């Protein structure tokens, strides 16, 4: 009898990382899959990325709407997702649910699975982001999980120090994002396929998200970054933030600059489009985890601003900058003075073979350990 592995996705960020794993499970004669879609995927304002899932050819088991187009995540949305997913799981449960990352939607899905009696695989446990409330969600998700897949050696060792976690639950795999990058680099597509306005000139790739545990002004940092980069004559390709509290301020800055001749705005590039942008850009700036995890594998310099990612392991190509005007301007101008050279990659998040490790674990250990 085939076992069913469920996948929950609430945002472009987690789907882009997990979709090759979904495909591998779908192609395996040993497993079925069920896909549950919620969160930002269903919002037009954030790119309606459920369309990307459909284009990839996956069958969607269920959608769970939780946000209004203007809404930020709060108690009502959080409990609504728990209730909605719990109800779905009462009718037909997967044998296990794969949940990635640390967003509030993923946390709510973990709680729903826990009380529905569905085993949880949590990918991304053990990371630290002291500048975001995601830290709380991430560690609570790991506590609820039956299996934790660590995406870096540092995360794995950190989890080993948590007294309430059995080491039997811990598996080091590396990040699936690095597998996707390795696959993309074997047959890359040009960024002009998704952003035709970009020519052959280098551009800056910018993504800022709200900072939930700090009073630093990300809006001012973003506005200044636009100003300094465009004054240097370089184009900026900027993508939308997530919908954490405070996102509207970031959208206001984007709207202020969106008609500038050297600014190109995209709500969402899709996973392949984002990798194409990483490959073609001159450098990356903002406070997104993609700047820390993925950009170094494209040998790009990264300016990481503020405290949002504080606590994560940092590649040598990353310049950490406090959220203060002089420091930001100096870092950008220094990069231009050095002509944004390519960098080495420390491979903190793995060697690009996480998918093979995870599928081997699924086939050899996931269900045998349950039955023993």
N, C-alpha and C positions, 0 to 999 in steps of 0.2 A: 504494500500500500504506500502510495506517495505521501510524503509529509508536505504540509503547506507552510511556507515562510511568508509572513506578512511584512509589508513595508509601509511605514507611515512617512509622508512628506508634507511639510507645511510651508516650504519656501523654496525659491530657486536655488538657494545656497546648499541645502541638503540634497535636493534632487540631482543636481549636476554631479555631485560626488557619488551618489549611490546608484545611478542608473545603469552603469555597466555591471554592477552586482545583480540588479534586478534581471538584466538580460541573461546573465550567466545562470541564475536560478531557473529562469523561464526555459532555457535551452537544455537544462539537465534532465535526464530521464528519471532522476530520483526524487525530484521536487516539483510541486506546484507553487504558484505565488498568488498573493492577493495584495492589491495596491489601494491604500486609503489616502485620499488627497484632501487637504484642508488649507486653512490659513491664507497666506498671500497669493497662493496659486489662483485663487478664485476672484481676485480683485483686479478690475480693469486699470485702476490707478497705478498699480504696481506691475503692469505688463500682462496680466491674465495668463500666467505661465502654465496653466493647465493645458493650454494649446500646444506647448512644446511637448508635454507628456503624451498627448494624443498623436502628435506628429511622429514621435518615436515608436509608435505602434503598440504601446502597452494597454492592456485592458484595465480599466479602473473599476475596482470592486465597489467603491463608494466615495462620494464627496461629502464633506462635513463643513458646511458654511458656518463661519463664526464671526467674521468681521463685516461691518458696514464699510462702504467705500471711504468714508471719512474717519473711521474709528481707529483708536489705538487699543492695544490689548489691555484688558482690565479684568476685574473679577467676573463680570457677566460673561465675557467671551471665554475666559478660562474654564469656568464651570460648565458653560454650554458645550464646549468641546469634550470635556470629560463625559457629560451626560450623553451627547450624541454618539460618540464612539462606543461607549459602554453598551448602549442600546443595540448598535450594530453587531457587537461582539456576542451578544446573547443569542443571536440567531445562528451565526456560523463563525466559529472561532478558527483562526489559523493556529497551527501548533506552536508558533513562536512569532514574535513581532520584532522586526529590525527597526530601530529608531536611532537617528544620527544627530549628534550635536547637542545644543543647549538652549534653543529658543523656547519661549513659554508654551508654544503649541506642542513641541516635542515632550515637554514636561507633563502637560495635560494628558497627552496620549499615553505616557508611561503610567500615570495614575489610573487611567481607564483600564489599561491592560492588567495592571496589578490586581485590581478588584474584580476583573472579569476572569482571572485565573489563567491569563495568557502569559507564557514565558516571554521575557524581554531580553533582547540583545541590544546593548547600548554601545555605539561606536563613538569614540571621542572622549571617553571618560578620562579624568586625571589632568586635563588641561587647566590652566589658570588664566583668568582674565579679571584682574582686580578692579578694573575700571567699569565693570558691567555686572548687572544683577544676574547675568547668565551663570556666573560662578555658583550661585545657590542652586539654580535649576540643574546644572550639570552634575553636582555631587549628589543631589537628591535622586536624580535619575540613575546614577551608578548604584546607589543604595537599593533602589527598587529592582535593578537588573539581575538576571540570572547569569548572564555572560557579559563581560565588558571587554571590548576590543580597543586596545590602546593604540593611538596613532603615532606616538613618538616614544622613544626610550625614556625620556624624562617623565612623561605621563605614566608610563608603566611602573617605574620605580616609585613615583609619588603614590600611586594606588596601593602599592605593596605596604606602604606605611600606615594605611587607614585600618585601624584595628577591627572595625566591623565588617570588612570585606574579606571573604575567604579567597586565598590565592588561587583556588581552583576555578574561581570565576574569571580570572585575568588571562587575557591572551594578547600578546604583542603581534600586531599585523602591519603597522605602518598605515598611512592614509590612502584611502581609495582615490583621493584627488590626484595623488602622484602617479598612480596607474593611468588615470585618464590623460594626464599630461604626457606621459611617455607614449601612449597610443596616438595622441594628437600629433606629437612631434614626428612620428613615423610618416605621416601623410598630412601635413599642415594645410589649412585653407587660408587664403588671404583675408585680412580684416575688411577689405573693401567689399567682400561678399555680404557683410552685415552692416557696414557703415560706408556706403559708396562715396560719401563726401570726403573721406580721408584719401589723400594722395600718397605719394611716396615719402613725404617728410615725416620725421619723427613727431610724436605727440605725447602728452602726459595723460596717463590713465588715472582718473580720480574717483574714489568712493569714500564717502563719509557716512557713518552711522551715529545715532544719538549715543551719548554717554550717560548711563543711568545712575552711576554712583559718584558723580563728580559735578562740581559747578563750573567747570571750564567751559568757555564759549567756543563750541565747535563751529557755530555759524560764523563768528569773526575769523577763525582760523581758515575756514573754507573760502570766505570772501577774499581774504588776503592772498591765499594760494592762487586763486583765479587771477588776481591782479598782477602778482609778481611773474607768474608764468606767461601770461599773455603779453606783458610788457617786454619779455625776452623774445617775443615773436613766435612762440610755440603754441600750437593748438592744444586744447584740453578736451578730452573725451570723458564725460562724467556720467556715471550710472546712478540710479535712484538708491536711496537708503532703504533699510527695512522699516517696519512701522512701530518700532519701540517708541515709548513716550518721548516726545521732543522731535519727532521726524518732520513735523510741519515747518519748523525753523530751517531745517536743511533744504526742504523743498522751496522755501521762500528765497533762499540764496540761489538755488539753481534757476528759479524763475527770473531772478534779477539779471542773471548772466546769459540766459538761454538765447537771446537774440544777438549776442556779440559774435562778430564774424569769425572769431577764433575759438568758439565754444560749440561743442556738439553734445547734445543730450540724448541719452537712451535710457528708458525705464529698465530695460533688461536686454542683455546681449545673448542670452542662452549660454550654455556651458561651452560649446564649441566656439561661439562668437567671442566669448570672454577670453578663451585661450588664444584665439587669433589676435585679439587686442593686446594681450600680454606679450605675445611674440613680437609684435610690430612696434610697440610703444618705446619711447625713449626712457621713461621711468614711471614709477608708480607712487602715488601720494594719497594719503588719507588715514583712516584708522580701521580698515577692514582686516579681518583675519586672512583674507586672500593675499594681502600684501606680505604677510609673514609666512604663510604655508606654501603658496603656489608661485608667486612672483620670483622667488629665488631660483626655482627650477627652470625659469626662462632666462636666468642670468641677468636679471634687471636690478638696478638700484631702487631702493624703496625708502621713502620718507614716511615714517610712522609717527603720527602726531597725537600727543596726549596720552591719557592713561587707560584707554579702553582695552588695549591688548597687554597691559602690564602684567607680568607673571608668565607669559608664554616664553618658550625658548626662541631666541633670536638668531637668525642666520647672520653671518658676517657682512652681508650685502645691505643690511638694514640700518638706516640712520634713525635713531630714536630722538624725538624732538619734543620738548615740553610745549604745551599749548600757549605759547606766548609769541607776540608778533616778531620781535627781533630774532628770536631763535628760528622761527619758521622761515623768515626771509633769508637769513644767513645760510640755512641748510639748502634752500632752493638755489640761491646764487652760487654757492660752492659747487653744487652739482653741475650747473651750467659752465662754470669755470673749468671743470674737469671733463666736460663734454659727455657726461653720463656714460662712463665706460662699462662694458660688460663685466660681470663679476663671477667668481667661483660660487659653487653651491655646497653647503655643508651637509645636505641630505638629512636634515633633522627629522623630517617626517617620512622617512623610508626610502626604499630603492626602486619603487615602482612595481612591486610584486605583491601588494596587499591582497589583490583579488584572488590570486592563486592560494595564498595562505588561508584566506577566509573560506573559500570553497572547499579546500582540503579539510579544514576544521568542521565545516558543515557536514561533509560526507563521513568523516571518520569519528567525530567526537560529539557533535551537538546533541544527537538523540540517543546515542549509545550511553552517554554519561547520565542521561535522564532515566534510562531504563535499568542501569546497574544498581 
